[in-house]
Amino acid sequence: VHVGVVSAAPSIDTGQSQADSISWPNDQAYGFSVRENAKVEPLEIRVGLPSILDEGDNISARFETAAPAWLVVYYLDGTGHADVLWPSNEEPSPHATPDAPAILPSDHERSQGIHYKATLLKPGQPSRETLVVYAFADKRDFDALKPAAGSENTDGPAYAAELTKKLQGVPISRWSRAVVGYVIQPKR
């Protein structure tokens, strides 16, 4: 096989029109392979959490998926501090299925006395917080990328960026992220 330079050679006919042609001085061979990607539905996760909570309310979140998924859940407070809620020591592999949504805190966590209360950062001032949920379709991805149970970070955005960077090697069809903001308002 000889590989040469490909060039277009325009020519002008007597009628003043321009015609383009591509020609090669030697025979050329090209090979193509075609592959159709599998049609995979994206992993979807829906988060049920009130957008406004009153100070002192018990916080509960519901996670629904159309396919089995393992969950990483953390929250960011108004200062940017992040805490991992799932996985936890009590829920090392939290997951949801189409028939069984996951509830935070789980039944097992509640039986161990774990609950989450809406708390203000500064007394008398509303607090804005964000719940971030990553869902993994493959438990191996979850096991490889999950943070340590109960870990925390004072730089929440960096914490999120670190996990997002780790996800670059995982096909988007195998994971999903949901971000839900909510406000905690002072008791009236």
C-alpha positions as CSV (number, residue, x, y, z in Angstrom):
1,V,0.0,0.0,0.0
2,H,1.4,3.4,-1.0
3,V,0.1,6.4,1.0
4,G,0.5,9.7,-0.9
5,V,-0.7,13.2,-0.5
6,V,-4.4,13.8,-1.3
7,S,-5.1,17.0,-3.1
8,A,-8.1,18.4,-5.0
9,A,-7.5,19.5,-8.5
10,P,-10.0,22.1,-9.8
11,S,-10.5,22.4,-13.5
12,I,-12.3,25.0,-15.6
13,D,-14.3,24.1,-18.6
14,T,-15.0,26.4,-21.5
15,G,-18.5,27.4,-20.2
16,Q,-16.8,29.2,-17.3
17,S,-18.1,26.8,-14.6
18,Q,-15.9,25.3,-12.0
19,A,-15.8,21.6,-11.4
20,D,-13.9,20.0,-8.5
21,S,-12.4,16.6,-8.6
22,I,-10.3,14.6,-6.2
23,S,-7.8,12.2,-7.8
24,W,-4.9,10.2,-6.7
25,P,-1.9,9.4,-8.8
26,N,-1.8,5.9,-7.3
27,D,-4.4,3.4,-6.2
28,Q,-5.5,3.8,-2.6
29,A,-7.1,1.5,-0.2
30,Y,-9.2,2.4,2.8
31,G,-10.7,0.2,5.5
32,F,-13.5,1.1,7.9
33,S,-15.1,-0.8,10.7
34,V,-18.5,0.1,11.9
35,R,-19.8,-0.7,15.3
36,E,-23.2,0.2,16.7
37,N,-23.2,1.1,20.4
38,A,-25.6,-0.8,22.6
39,K,-28.7,1.1,23.2
40,V,-28.5,1.6,27.0
41,E,-31.1,3.6,28.8
42,P,-29.4,6.3,31.0
43,L,-29.5,5.7,34.7
44,E,-32.1,8.0,36.2
45,I,-32.5,8.9,39.8
46,R,-35.4,10.9,41.3
47,V,-35.0,12.5,44.7
48,G,-38.0,13.3,46.9
49,L,-37.1,16.0,49.5
50,P,-39.1,19.1,50.5
51,S,-37.6,22.3,49.2
52,I,-38.4,24.1,52.4
53,L,-37.9,22.7,55.9
54,D,-38.5,24.2,59.3
55,E,-35.8,24.3,61.9
56,G,-36.0,21.1,64.0
57,D,-37.9,19.1,61.3
58,N,-36.8,15.5,60.8
59,I,-35.2,15.2,57.4
60,S,-36.1,12.2,55.2
61,A,-35.2,11.8,51.5
62,R,-36.6,9.2,49.0
63,F,-34.5,7.9,46.1
64,E,-36.3,6.3,43.2
65,T,-34.6,4.6,40.2
66,A,-35.8,2.8,37.1
67,A,-33.0,0.2,37.4
68,P,-31.1,-1.1,40.4
69,A,-28.6,1.4,41.6
70,W,-26.1,1.8,44.5
71,L,-26.0,5.3,46.1
72,V,-23.5,7.8,47.4
73,V,-25.3,10.7,49.2
74,Y,-23.7,13.7,50.8
75,Y,-24.8,17.2,51.7
76,L,-23.2,20.6,51.4
77,D,-24.1,23.3,54.0
78,G,-24.1,27.0,53.3
79,T,-20.4,27.3,54.2
80,G,-19.4,24.7,51.7
81,H,-18.8,22.0,54.3
82,A,-19.6,18.5,53.0
83,D,-20.6,15.4,55.0
84,V,-21.2,11.9,53.6
85,L,-24.6,10.5,54.6
86,W,-24.3,7.3,52.6
87,P,-22.5,5.0,52.6
88,S,-22.5,4.8,56.4
89,N,-21.4,2.3,59.0
90,E,-25.0,1.2,59.3
91,E,-25.7,1.3,55.5
92,P,-22.4,0.3,53.8
93,S,-24.1,-0.4,50.4
94,P,-27.2,1.7,50.1
95,H,-29.2,0.8,47.0
96,A,-32.5,1.4,45.3
97,T,-34.5,-0.7,42.9
98,P,-37.6,0.1,40.8
99,D,-39.7,-1.9,43.3
100,A,-38.0,-0.6,46.4
101,P,-36.9,3.0,46.6
102,A,-34.3,3.9,49.2
103,I,-35.2,6.1,52.1
104,L,-32.6,8.1,54.1
105,P,-32.3,7.4,56.9
106,S,-32.9,3.7,56.3
107,D,-35.0,1.5,58.5
108,H,-31.8,0.0,59.8
109,E,-30.3,3.4,60.6
110,R,-33.5,4.5,62.4
111,S,-33.5,1.4,64.4
112,Q,-30.0,2.4,65.5
113,G,-31.3,5.8,66.6
114,I,-30.0,7.7,63.6
115,H,-32.0,10.6,62.4
116,Y,-31.3,13.9,60.7
117,K,-32.7,17.2,62.0
118,A,-32.9,20.5,60.0
119,T,-30.5,22.9,61.7
120,L,-29.7,26.5,61.0
121,L,-26.1,27.6,60.5
122,K,-26.9,30.9,62.3
123,P,-29.8,31.3,64.7
124,G,-32.7,33.2,63.2
125,Q,-31.3,33.1,59.6
126,P,-32.5,30.8,56.9
127,S,-29.9,28.2,55.7
128,R,-29.4,26.9,52.2
129,E,-28.1,23.4,51.8
130,T,-27.6,21.0,48.9
131,L,-28.1,17.2,48.8
132,V,-25.9,15.5,46.1
133,V,-26.7,12.0,45.1
134,Y,-24.6,9.7,42.8
135,A,-26.2,6.5,41.6
136,F,-24.2,3.6,40.1
137,A,-25.7,0.9,38.0
138,D,-22.7,-1.4,38.6
139,K,-21.8,-2.3,42.2
140,R,-18.1,-2.6,41.2
141,D,-18.2,1.1,40.2
142,F,-19.8,2.0,43.5
143,D,-17.2,-0.1,45.5
144,A,-14.3,1.5,43.6
145,L,-15.5,5.1,43.9
146,K,-17.5,5.4,47.2
147,P,-16.1,7.7,49.8
148,A,-15.3,6.4,53.3
149,A,-18.4,6.0,55.4
150,G,-19.0,9.1,57.4
151,S,-16.2,11.1,55.8
152,E,-16.3,14.9,55.7
153,N,-14.6,17.7,54.0
154,T,-14.5,21.4,54.7
155,D,-14.3,22.2,51.0
156,G,-17.5,20.7,49.6
157,P,-17.1,21.9,46.0
158,A,-13.6,20.3,45.9
159,Y,-15.1,17.1,47.4
160,A,-17.6,17.0,44.6
161,A,-15.0,17.8,41.9
162,E,-12.8,15.0,43.2
163,L,-15.6,12.4,42.7
164,T,-16.6,13.9,39.4
165,K,-12.9,13.6,38.2
166,K,-12.8,9.9,39.3
167,L,-16.0,9.3,37.2
168,Q,-14.3,10.4,34.0
169,G,-13.3,6.8,33.4
170,V,-16.8,5.4,33.9
171,P,-19.3,5.4,31.0
172,I,-22.1,7.9,31.7
173,S,-24.6,5.0,31.1
174,R,-23.4,3.5,34.4
175,W,-23.9,6.4,36.7
176,S,-26.0,9.5,37.3
177,R,-26.0,12.5,39.6
178,A,-28.9,14.5,41.1
179,V,-28.5,17.8,43.0
180,V,-31.3,19.1,45.1
181,G,-31.3,22.4,47.0
182,Y,-33.4,23.1,50.0
183,V,-33.9,25.9,52.6
184,I,-34.1,25.5,56.3
185,Q,-36.1,28.3,57.8
186,P,-36.3,29.5,61.4
187,K,-39.1,28.3,63.5
188,R,-41.9,30.9,63.7
